[in-house]
Amino acid sequence: MKKWMFLLFIPIVVAIVGAGWYVVANATPGDTLVLADYFEESFDGYNNLGKVRMVRKDDMLFDEVDAIRLAQKESLITNKAVENDEYLQFAAGIAAMIDKSEGLKNGDRFTVSYLYDKDLAKRLRINVDDTESVHTVEGLTDATALTADDLFKDLSVEFSGVSPNVELTINNNSTNPLIQTLVFKPEEYKEYYTAGETVRIRCYFNENERLSDFYYITTPAEECFRDYAVSGTDRYVDSLSQIPDEVIKEAIQAGKRAFVDANEYGVRIFCEAHLVPVYINQQATFRYLEPSLIAAYFKAVNPEEAGKLGNDYNELDLIYKVSITQADGVTCSCEAVVRFNDIVLNSDGSLTYDFSDPSIMSASYSNSAIHKNVVTKYEDTYSIEKLDISRY
């Protein structure tokens, strides 16, 4: 009787155990989530200066966690206390940590550890394998280091024109394939520069980007600049001290040659002096007598006014006193101005000027009118120096 009862009991036990195994098998996922399977290394940089980061395989990871969610949903014992969003939250919180991520060379080994929300994993009944993994650095390129001196070594910075209208030209003459691609520009761009000014040229690049497989720049981008003085160019004279006495004397003598046609201003001057002009055959008969210098001014345009329409860069105004007479012998004294402009100081110290074709730019019986045309109207736009004519 006992034997038959025992034989009857065995199938019952087997059935109970089988049912328990089925419940457990369907209550938890069949595979463990091995975190190392969902990350891959990404190397950057150069041999001895390599970098590594662990890139999470999001598509694979999120698909696997969602498969676990679906498996649990279909199991006999469902996890009704959790929300679907909690599985996404769990997957998004998985991260990898590297014990050494920079300054790497080929053959170096580094260890990766994994982080995840253990409490949430337990709540979701997800089995996690967070065993550390060991990786080997490989594939880093042997590259040549370049300094700021290397970048600027073959850079040609040239200046041309007459100051303050000096133009800048930059020529990148490097044969290095990386340097050839770099951008060199003034830190503060200007259309024109002035002699003596300092121009800072920068090399522009993104030091966070890989610029070449064979070269890398060791100097930080903010330190890759060089300063260049605007030199070796001609400049407009901006001070009387730059004009030698012999040039002033030459200008004074040249100015006297302007007193040729007195009829241009004669009628007006006689009218200002309340004198009656005399005409012969309906033509005025004015002529100049010998002029003599009574005053002279040198004017240099202010920097902010340079290049504006109507502004010379400099002016040498010579004021002469001269008598003007007509056919009946009536004579009147007046003042006349001869102007020479844009005298250039060459880079070799010599001057360039043109005194070959002098002309009178203003003449009047009134001294105040002459002073206005030479000095007063220029006080806001020019620096003005009066010459000591006793030296000439």
C-alpha positions as CSV (number, residue, x, y, z in Angstrom):
1,M,0.0,0.0,0.0
2,K,2.8,2.4,0.9
3,K,4.6,1.5,-2.2
4,W,1.7,2.4,-4.3
5,M,1.2,5.7,-2.5
6,F,4.9,6.5,-3.1
7,L,4.6,5.8,-6.8
8,L,1.5,8.0,-6.9
9,F,3.4,10.9,-5.1
10,I,6.3,11.0,-7.5
11,P,4.3,12.4,-10.5
12,I,2.7,15.0,-8.2
13,V,6.2,16.2,-7.0
14,V,7.5,16.3,-10.6
15,A,4.5,18.3,-11.7
16,I,4.9,20.8,-8.8
17,V,8.6,21.3,-9.5
18,G,8.0,21.7,-13.3
19,A,5.3,24.2,-12.6
20,G,7.6,26.2,-10.3
21,W,10.4,26.1,-12.9
22,Y,8.1,27.4,-15.6
23,V,6.9,30.2,-13.3
24,V,10.4,31.3,-12.5
25,A,11.6,31.0,-16.1
26,N,8.7,33.2,-17.2
27,A,9.0,35.7,-14.3
28,T,12.5,36.9,-15.1
29,P,14.4,37.3,-18.4
30,G,16.3,34.4,-19.6
31,D,19.6,36.2,-20.4
32,T,21.7,38.5,-18.2
33,L,22.3,42.0,-19.4
34,V,26.1,42.1,-19.8
35,L,26.9,45.9,-19.8
36,A,30.3,45.4,-21.6
37,D,28.4,44.2,-24.7
38,Y,26.8,47.6,-25.1
39,F,29.9,49.8,-25.3
40,E,32.7,50.2,-27.7
41,E,35.9,52.2,-27.5
42,S,36.6,55.2,-29.8
43,F,40.2,56.4,-30.1
44,D,41.3,59.8,-31.1
45,G,44.6,61.8,-31.1
46,Y,48.0,60.5,-31.8
47,N,50.4,57.9,-30.4
48,N,51.6,59.1,-26.9
49,L,48.8,61.7,-27.0
50,G,45.9,59.4,-27.6
51,K,42.4,59.8,-26.1
52,V,39.7,57.2,-25.7
53,R,36.0,57.4,-24.9
54,M,33.4,54.7,-24.5
55,V,30.5,55.0,-26.9
56,R,27.3,53.4,-25.8
57,K,25.4,51.4,-28.4
58,D,22.1,52.9,-27.7
59,D,20.1,51.0,-30.3
60,M,21.2,47.6,-29.1
61,L,20.9,48.6,-25.4
62,F,17.4,50.1,-25.6
63,D,16.2,47.2,-27.8
64,E,17.5,44.6,-25.3
65,V,15.9,46.4,-22.3
66,D,12.6,46.7,-24.2
67,A,12.8,42.9,-25.0
68,I,13.2,42.3,-21.3
69,R,10.1,44.5,-20.6
70,L,8.1,42.5,-23.2
71,A,9.2,39.2,-21.8
72,Q,8.2,40.2,-18.3
73,K,4.9,41.4,-19.6
74,E,4.2,37.9,-21.1
75,S,5.4,36.0,-18.1
76,L,3.0,34.2,-15.7
77,I,4.0,36.4,-12.9
78,T,3.9,40.0,-14.3
79,N,5.6,43.0,-12.7
80,K,2.5,45.2,-12.3
81,A,4.1,47.7,-10.0
82,V,6.4,49.3,-12.6
83,E,5.8,51.6,-15.5
84,N,7.1,51.3,-19.1
85,D,9.1,54.5,-18.7
86,E,11.1,53.1,-15.9
87,Y,12.8,50.6,-18.3
88,L,13.8,53.6,-20.5
89,Q,15.0,55.4,-17.5
90,F,17.1,52.4,-16.5
91,A,18.7,52.1,-19.9
92,A,19.4,55.8,-20.2
93,G,21.2,55.7,-16.8
94,I,23.8,53.1,-17.8
95,A,27.3,54.6,-18.2
96,A,30.9,53.5,-18.6
97,M,33.9,54.9,-16.6
98,I,37.5,54.8,-17.9
99,D,40.5,54.7,-15.4
100,K,42.8,56.5,-17.9
101,S,41.4,58.3,-20.9
102,E,44.2,60.6,-22.1
103,G,47.9,60.6,-22.9
104,L,47.7,57.1,-24.3
105,K,50.0,55.2,-26.7
106,N,49.5,52.1,-28.7
107,G,49.7,49.0,-26.4
108,D,48.5,50.8,-23.3
109,R,45.8,49.0,-21.4
110,F,42.9,50.6,-19.6
111,T,40.0,49.4,-17.5
112,V,36.4,50.2,-18.0
113,S,33.9,50.0,-15.1
114,Y,30.1,50.3,-15.5
115,L,27.5,52.3,-13.6
116,Y,23.8,51.7,-13.4
117,D,20.9,52.2,-11.0
118,K,21.1,49.0,-8.9
119,D,17.9,49.8,-7.0
120,L,16.0,50.3,-10.2
121,A,17.4,47.1,-11.7
122,K,16.2,45.2,-8.7
123,R,12.8,46.8,-8.9
124,L,12.6,45.8,-12.6
125,R,13.9,42.3,-11.9
126,I,16.7,42.8,-14.5
127,N,19.8,40.6,-14.0
128,V,22.9,42.8,-14.7
129,D,26.5,41.7,-15.3
130,D,28.7,44.8,-14.5
131,T,32.0,43.1,-14.6
132,E,34.9,45.4,-15.5
133,S,36.5,45.0,-19.0
134,V,40.1,45.6,-20.0
135,H,40.9,47.1,-23.4
136,T,44.1,47.7,-25.3
137,V,45.0,50.9,-27.2
138,E,45.6,50.4,-30.8
139,G,45.5,52.2,-34.2
140,L,46.9,55.6,-33.0
141,T,48.9,57.4,-35.7
142,D,52.5,58.5,-35.2
143,A,52.3,62.3,-36.0
144,T,54.7,65.2,-36.0
145,A,54.2,68.0,-33.4
146,L,54.0,71.6,-34.7
147,T,54.6,74.7,-32.6
148,A,53.5,78.3,-33.1
149,D,57.0,79.0,-34.5
150,D,56.4,76.3,-37.1
151,L,53.1,77.8,-38.1
152,F,54.5,81.3,-38.7
153,K,57.9,80.3,-40.0
154,D,57.0,80.6,-43.7
155,L,54.4,83.3,-43.3
156,S,55.1,86.4,-45.3
157,V,53.5,89.7,-44.2
158,E,53.9,92.6,-46.6
159,F,52.9,96.2,-46.5
160,S,52.4,98.5,-49.5
161,G,51.2,101.9,-50.2
162,V,51.7,105.3,-48.6
163,S,50.8,105.7,-44.9
164,P,48.1,106.1,-43.6
165,N,46.9,104.1,-46.7
166,V,49.0,101.1,-46.2
167,E,47.6,97.8,-47.4
168,L,48.4,94.5,-45.8
169,T,49.1,91.3,-47.8
170,I,49.5,87.9,-46.1
171,N,51.2,85.0,-48.0
172,N,51.2,81.5,-46.6
173,N,54.4,80.0,-48.2
174,S,54.5,76.8,-46.1
175,T,54.9,73.5,-47.9
176,N,53.5,71.6,-44.9
177,P,50.2,70.1,-45.9
178,L,48.5,71.0,-42.6
179,I,49.8,74.6,-42.4
180,Q,48.8,75.2,-46.0
181,T,45.1,74.7,-44.9
182,L,45.2,77.0,-41.9
183,V,43.8,80.5,-41.9
184,F,46.0,83.5,-41.0
185,K,44.2,86.8,-40.5
186,P,44.6,90.1,-38.6
187,E,43.0,90.0,-35.2
188,E,41.4,93.4,-36.0
189,Y,40.9,93.8,-39.7
190,K,41.3,97.3,-41.2
191,E,41.2,98.4,-44.8
192,Y,44.3,100.5,-44.3
193,Y,47.1,100.7,-41.8
194,T,49.5,103.5,-40.6
195,A,53.3,103.3,-40.6
196,G,54.6,102.4,-37.1
197,E,51.3,100.6,-36.2
198,T,51.5,97.1,-34.9
199,V,49.3,94.4,-36.5
200,R,48.6,91.2,-34.7
201,I,48.2,88.2,-37.1
202,R,46.4,85.1,-35.7
203,C,46.4,81.6,-36.9
204,Y,42.8,80.4,-36.6
205,F,42.0,76.7,-36.1
206,N,39.8,74.6,-33.8
207,E,42.2,72.8,-31.4
208,N,39.3,70.4,-30.4
209,E,39.2,69.0,-33.9
210,R,41.5,66.5,-35.5
211,L,43.2,68.6,-38.2
212,S,45.5,66.0,-39.8
213,D,46.5,62.3,-39.5
214,F,50.1,63.2,-39.6
215,Y,50.6,66.5,-37.8
216,Y,49.2,68.1,-34.6
217,I,49.6,71.6,-33.1
218,T,51.0,71.7,-29.5
219,T,50.5,75.5,-29.0
220,P,47.0,76.4,-27.7
221,A,45.0,78.3,-30.3
222,E,44.8,81.5,-28.2
223,E,48.6,81.7,-28.2
224,C,49.1,81.2,-32.0
225,F,49.7,84.8,-33.0
226,R,52.6,87.1,-34.1
227,D,52.9,90.9,-34.1
228,Y,54.2,92.7,-37.1
229,A,55.2,96.4,-37.3
230,V,54.0,98.4,-40.3
231,S,57.3,99.4,-41.8
232,G,59.3,99.6,-45.0
233,T,56.6,101.8,-46.6
234,D,56.4,105.5,-47.6
235,R,54.3,107.8,-45.6
236,Y,52.8,111.2,-46.0
237,V,54.8,113.9,-44.1
238,D,52.9,114.7,-40.9
239,S,55.3,117.1,-39.2
240,L,57.2,120.1,-40.4
241,S,60.4,118.7,-38.8
242,Q,60.4,116.0,-41.5
243,I,60.9,118.6,-44.3
244,P,64.5,119.9,-44.6
245,D,65.2,123.6,-45.0
246,E,66.5,123.2,-48.5
247,V,63.1,121.7,-49.6
248,I,61.3,124.6,-48.0
249,K,63.5,127.1,-49.8
250,E,62.9,125.2,-53.1
251,A,59.1,125.5,-52.5
252,I,59.3,129.2,-51.8
253,Q,61.2,129.8,-55.0
254,A,58.8,127.6,-57.0
255,G,55.8,129.4,-55.5
256,K,57.0,132.7,-57.0
257,R,56.5,131.2,-60.5
258,A,52.8,131.1,-59.9
259,F,52.5,134.9,-60.3
260,V,51.9,135.0,-64.0
261,D,48.3,135.8,-64.9
262,A,47.1,138.7,-62.7
263,N,43.8,139.0,-64.5
264,E,42.5,135.9,-62.7
265,Y,42.2,137.8,-59.4
266,G,42.9,141.4,-60.4
267,V,39.3,142.7,-60.9
268,R,38.2,141.2,-57.5
269,I,41.2,142.6,-55.7
270,F,40.7,146.1,-57.1
271,C,37.0,146.0,-56.2
272,E,37.9,144.9,-52.7
273,A,40.3,147.9,-52.5
274,H,37.6,150.2,-54.0
275,L,39.7,150.9,-57.1
276,V,38.4,151.1,-60.7
277,P,39.8,148.4,-63.1
278,V,41.0,149.7,-66.5
279,Y,40.2,147.8,-69.7
280,I,41.9,148.0,-73.1
281,N,40.1,146.4,-76.0
282,Q,37.7,145.0,-73.4
283,Q,40.5,143.2,-71.6
284,A,41.8,143.7,-68.1
285,T,45.4,144.9,-67.9
286,F,46.6,143.6,-64.6
287,R,50.1,142.3,-63.9
288,Y,52.0,141.2,-60.8
289,L,55.1,142.8,-59.5
290,E,57.7,140.9,-57.5
291,P,56.2,138.8,-54.8
292,S,57.8,138.3,-51.3
293,L,57.0,135.7,-48.7
294,I,55.3,137.0,-45.6
295,A,54.0,133.8,-43.9
296,A,53.9,130.0,-44.3
297,Y,52.0,127.2,-42.7
298,F,52.3,123.4,-42.7
299,K,49.2,121.4,-42.1
300,A,48.9,117.6,-41.5
301,V,45.4,116.0,-41.7
302,N,44.2,114.5,-38.4
303,P,44.1,110.6,-38.6
304,E,40.3,110.4,-38.3
305,E,40.0,112.8,-41.3
306,A,42.6,111.2,-43.5
307,G,41.2,110.0,-46.9
308,K,38.0,111.9,-46.7
309,L,36.9,113.6,-49.8
310,G,38.6,117.0,-50.3
311,N,41.2,116.4,-47.6
312,D,44.8,116.5,-48.6
313,Y,47.2,114.4,-46.4
314,N,49.3,117.5,-45.9
315,E,49.6,121.0,-47.2
316,L,52.4,123.6,-47.4
317,D,50.8,127.0,-47.8
318,L,53.0,129.9,-48.8
319,I,51.6,133.4,-48.4
320,Y,53.1,136.1,-50.5
321,K,52.6,139.8,-50.4
322,V,52.5,141.1,-54.0
323,S,51.6,144.3,-55.7
324,I,49.2,144.2,-58.7
325,T,49.2,147.0,-61.2
326,Q,47.2,147.9,-64.3
327,A,47.8,149.9,-67.5
328,D,47.0,153.4,-66.0
329,G,49.7,152.8,-63.4
330,V,47.3,152.3,-60.5
331,T,48.8,149.7,-58.1
332,C,47.3,147.8,-55.3
333,S,48.9,145.5,-52.7
334,C,47.4,142.1,-52.0
335,E,48.1,138.7,-50.5
336,A,48.2,135.4,-52.4
337,V,48.5,131.8,-51.4
338,V,50.4,129.1,-53.2
339,R,49.7,125.6,-52.0
340,F,51.8,122.4,-52.4
341,N,50.3,119.2,-51.0
342,D,50.8,115.5,-50.3
343,I,54.5,115.6,-49.7
344,V,55.7,112.0,-49.1
345,L,58.5,110.8,-46.8
346,N,60.0,107.7,-48.5
347,S,61.1,104.6,-46.6
348,D,64.8,105.5,-47.4
349,G,64.4,109.0,-45.8
350,S,64.1,111.0,-49.0
351,L,61.1,113.1,-49.9
352,T,58.8,112.9,-52.9
353,Y,57.0,116.1,-53.9
354,D,56.0,118.1,-57.0
355,F,56.7,121.8,-57.1
356,S,56.8,121.9,-60.9
357,D,53.4,123.5,-61.6
358,P,52.6,126.0,-58.9
359,S,49.4,128.0,-58.9
360,I,47.6,130.5,-56.8
361,M,44.8,129.0,-54.8
362,S,43.6,132.1,-53.1
363,A,44.3,135.9,-53.4
364,S,42.7,138.8,-51.7
365,Y,43.1,142.4,-50.6
366,S,41.9,141.3,-47.2
367,N,44.4,139.7,-44.8
368,S,41.6,138.2,-42.8
369,A,40.2,136.4,-45.8
370,I,43.6,134.9,-46.5
371,H,44.0,133.8,-42.9
372,K,40.5,132.1,-43.0
373,N,41.3,130.2,-46.2
374,V,44.7,129.0,-44.9
375,V,44.2,128.5,-41.2
376,T,40.8,129.1,-39.6
377,K,38.8,126.7,-41.8
378,Y,41.2,123.9,-41.2
379,E,41.5,124.0,-37.4
380,D,39.1,121.1,-36.8
381,T,40.6,118.7,-39.4
382,Y,44.3,119.5,-39.5
383,S,47.2,120.0,-37.1
384,I,48.7,123.3,-38.1
385,E,52.3,124.5,-37.7
386,K,53.5,128.1,-38.6
387,L,56.9,128.3,-40.2
388,D,59.6,130.7,-39.0
389,I,60.2,132.4,-42.4
390,S,63.2,134.3,-41.1
391,R,65.1,131.1,-41.6
392,Y,64.5,131.2,-45.3
